[in-house]
Amino acid sequence: MEATSNEFLRGTLKTIVLKLLAEQGRMYGYEITQSVKERTNGEITLTFGALYPVLHKLEQEGFLLTESEEVDGRLRKYYTLTPSGSATAIQKVSEFERFVEAMQILLQPQQGLSIG
């Protein structure tokens, strides 16, 4: 099966990151990419080039706090949600669930309609 299109992924990156951080509490970039890959059985793979701009934007918007920690001689940046980020995570996930439901309705074949 072909991996999920980048077109669909672009519009959902914020929601994905917020949802993971809401569940996990604190994560670093590589950990986020691996979690997405594992949870989707490889269907969705986040590149660092796509992930880090989203993390920086969420931080600028006041939704994330960052904390640097030295691990094995290297500096690792951890991300956690602010109270505003937690509220936004709930809102974004709810909006996305409604969107998916609407898309499922739209994609169902209509009974009694003939094309042509």
C-alpha positions in Angstrom: 0.0 0.0 0.0 1.3 3.4 -0.9 2.2 5.8 1.9 -0.2 8.6 2.8 0.1 11.5 0.5 2.0 14.6 1.6 -0.9 16.7 0.5 -3.1 15.2 3.2 -0.3 15.3 5.8 0.5 19.0 5.4 -2.9 20.0 6.7 -2.8 17.7 9.7 0.7 18.1 11.1 -0.3 20.5 13.9 -3.1 18.2 14.9 -0.8 15.2 14.9 1.9 16.9 17.0 -0.6 18.4 19.5 -2.4 15.0 19.9 0.9 13.1 20.6 2.1 15.7 23.1 -1.3 15.7 24.8 -1.0 11.9 25.2 2.7 11.6 26.0 3.3 14.8 27.9 6.9 15.4 26.8 8.6 14.3 23.6 11.6 15.2 21.4 11.6 15.4 17.6 12.9 12.0 16.7 10.6 10.4 19.2 7.6 12.2 17.5 8.6 10.9 14.1 9.0 7.3 15.3 5.7 7.4 17.2 3.9 8.5 14.1 5.6 5.8 12.0 4.9 3.1 14.5 1.3 4.0 15.2 0.5 4.1 11.4 2.5 1.0 10.5 4.7 3.1 8.3 1.8 4.7 6.4 2.8 8.1 7.7 6.4 9.1 8.0 7.3 12.6 9.2 10.5 14.1 7.9 12.5 16.5 10.1 12.1 19.1 7.4 8.3 18.9 7.9 8.2 18.4 11.6 10.6 21.1 13.0 8.9 24.1 11.3 5.6 22.9 12.8 7.2 22.6 16.3 8.7 26.1 16.0 5.4 27.6 14.8 3.6 26.0 17.7 6.2 27.3 20.1 5.8 30.8 18.7 2.1 30.6 19.0 2.5 29.8 22.7 1.3 26.2 22.5 4.6 24.5 23.3 7.3 24.9 25.9 10.8 23.6 25.1 13.4 22.3 27.5 16.9 21.2 26.5 18.6 18.3 28.2 22.0 16.7 27.6 21.6 13.0 26.7 24.7 10.9 25.8 26.8 14.1 25.4 24.3 15.7 23.0 21.7 18.4 23.6 18.1 17.1 23.1 15.2 19.5 22.9 12.0 18.3 24.6 8.6 19.7 23.8 5.6 19.9 26.2 2.2 21.6 25.8 1.3 24.8 27.5 -2.3 25.0 29.0 -3.2 26.9 25.8 -1.6 24.1 23.8 -3.6 21.4 25.6 -6.9 23.3 24.9 -5.9 23.7 21.3 -5.1 20.0 21.0 -8.6 19.1 22.1 -10.1 21.5 19.7 -8.0 20.5 16.7 -8.6 16.7 17.3 -12.4 17.4 17.5 -12.3 19.5 14.3 -10.4 16.8 12.5 -12.8 14.0 13.7 -15.7 16.0 12.4 -13.9 16.5 9.1 -13.2 12.8 8.7 -16.8 12.0 9.5 -18.0 14.4 6.8 -15.5 13.0 4.3 -16.7 9.4 5.0 -20.3 10.6 4.3 -19.2 12.3 1.1 -17.3 9.3 -0.2 -20.1 6.8 0.4 -21.9 5.9 -2.9 -25.4 7.4 -3.1 -28.3 5.0 -3.7 -30.5 5.4 -6.7 -28.3 7.9 -8.6 -27.2 7.1 -12.0 -24.4 8.8 -13.8 -24.7 9.5 -17.4 
